[in-house]
Amino acid sequence: MQILGLSGGSPNGNSEILLKTALQAAQEIAPPDAQIHFVRVPDISIPRHFRVSDAKSAQGAIEQSADPSATNEPDDRPFVLRAIMEADIIILSCPIYTRTIPGIVKHFQDMTMGPFQDTAMARHRQRMAAATGDSSSDEDFELLFKPRVAGLMAVGGAAGTDWTPFGLPLMHQMFFSMGIQVVSQFQVNGCGLPGSILLDAAALEKARQLGVLLVSQAGKQDVTFQGPQQGTCPLCHLDMIVVKDGNEVECATCGAQGRFVVEPGENLVTVEFNEEGRKSSVLTETGKDLHLQEIMRVAGSLRPRMAEVADSREHFKKLDTEWLVKFS
Ligand SMILES: Cc1cc2nc3c(=O)[nH]c(=O)nc-3n(C[C@H](O)[C@H](O)[C@H](O)COP(=O)(O)O)c2cc1C
């Protein structure tokens, strides 16, 4: 069993203490040969821009923004990605910075996960290769599709939740593309001094329980989310809801479609997500497939017209020579 801890916080800070608490609890009940690795996300060297080679596994989705000169910066992404691929259990613990996750964690996520590891895209490539008899791919589909479970822990210094809205919702975005199933998540508030998490026995206990739970769910294809809170959305179990037309709503975290329901006779509004609406969630393969179809449709309609703007693109590129501020 491979257990991977990812921390987005300060060295030996609150997020790390929480993470190590969960890892220790996991180690206590894991098989004796279980291996634990811990990565400080801010220590990972990540190129500032996409490389041309990054576009390969992303169906061209980021081709145009790749930077041909970004080849000399150190790049630890392959090593960390391998650790994520091989892990059975991943625990991500992050502080809240300015109401959201640290930018460095988001940068790692954007540069490494997302479309690069999208299982719907990979299944599409696999189908295309089978249909055309192309056996040239060296992609390790078996490893990509293996079941993995994750636990999320967010730590904020503010007393209430009004300064932490984008913590857990953004941490989710790290895992859905690879189909890693989040089975437990929680947020701690009021953790405002270095190490003060050690004064919060309830938070440490939640971390221990998260570690134990993940070991019990590791390797399972279909796992059930275990809380501690069930939340409004039945897929991501969070509460960030986008209000749309009429009584329609969308889960901001995972994209499930639902509607407000006013309970008759009661002063109570609930949100209902039916079977069809749940299929839009990026936590389902159907939801990711819908997005794949959508981006292929968009790119397909734009590609034949790109020659029209070739000169304009050159014009904007050349403005760099006049205006671009360069950093060493
Ligand atoms: C730049 C910065 C911004 C912060 N913004 C928030 C915030 O918006 N909401 C909040 O609850 N705490 C905020 N905090 C407090 C941290 O989340 C809190 O101190 C946390 O325990 C730090 O975790 P660490 O020790 O793992 O780094 C912020 C801290 C820093 C350094």
The ligand as a MOL file (V3000), in Angstrom:
LIG
                    3D

  0  0  0     0  0            999 V3000
M  V30 BEGIN CTAB
M  V30 COUNTS 31 33 0 0 0
M  V30 BEGIN ATOM
M  V30 1 C -1.0260 35.0990 3.1310 0
M  V30 2 C -1.9950 34.5350 4.1360 0
M  V30 3 C -3.3460 34.6870 3.9280 0
M  V30 4 C -4.2560 34.1240 4.8200 0
M  V30 5 N -5.5830 34.2460 4.5510 0
M  V30 6 C -6.4900 33.6010 5.3390 0
M  V30 7 C -7.8770 33.6240 5.0050 0
M  V30 8 O -8.3040 34.2150 4.0180 0
M  V30 9 N -8.7380 32.9420 5.8130 0
M  V30 10 C -8.3090 32.2790 6.9240 0
M  V30 11 O -9.1390 31.6840 7.6200 0
M  V30 12 N -6.9880 32.2530 7.2710 0
M  V30 13 C -6.0730 32.8910 6.5000 0
M  V30 14 N -4.7360 32.8340 6.8140 0
M  V30 15 C -4.2880 32.1230 8.0410 0
M  V30 16 C -3.8040 30.6990 7.7630 0
M  V30 17 O -4.7130 29.9600 7.0060 0
M  V30 18 C -3.5660 29.9800 9.0690 0
M  V30 19 O -2.6670 30.6920 9.8630 0
M  V30 20 C -3.0830 28.5550 8.8940 0
M  V30 21 O -3.1030 27.9090 10.1400 0
M  V30 22 C -1.6630 28.5050 8.3250 0
M  V30 23 O -1.3530 27.1620 8.0380 0
M  V30 24 P 0.1530 26.6000 8.0110 0
M  V30 25 O 0.6890 26.7530 9.4230 0
M  V30 26 O -0.0060 25.1880 7.6110 0
M  V30 27 O 0.9000 27.4070 7.0140 0
M  V30 28 C -3.7990 33.4230 5.9600 0
M  V30 29 C -2.4060 33.3090 6.1710 0
M  V30 30 C -1.5290 33.8380 5.2850 0
M  V30 31 C -0.0350 33.6650 5.5210 0
M  V30 END ATOM
M  V30 BEGIN BOND
M  V30 1 1 1 2
M  V30 2 1 2 3
M  V30 3 2 2 30
M  V30 4 2 3 4
M  V30 5 1 4 5
M  V30 6 1 4 28
M  V30 7 2 5 6
M  V30 8 1 6 7
M  V30 9 1 6 13
M  V30 10 2 7 8
M  V30 11 1 7 9
M  V30 12 1 9 10
M  V30 13 2 10 11
M  V30 14 1 10 12
M  V30 15 2 12 13
M  V30 16 1 13 14
M  V30 17 1 14 15
M  V30 18 1 14 28
M  V30 19 1 15 16
M  V30 20 1 16 17
M  V30 21 1 16 18
M  V30 22 1 18 19
M  V30 23 1 18 20
M  V30 24 1 20 21
M  V30 25 1 20 22
M  V30 26 1 22 23
M  V30 27 1 23 24
M  V30 28 2 24 25
M  V30 29 1 24 26
M  V30 30 1 24 27
M  V30 31 2 28 29
M  V30 32 1 29 30
M  V30 33 1 30 31
M  V30 END BOND
M  V30 END CTAB
M  END
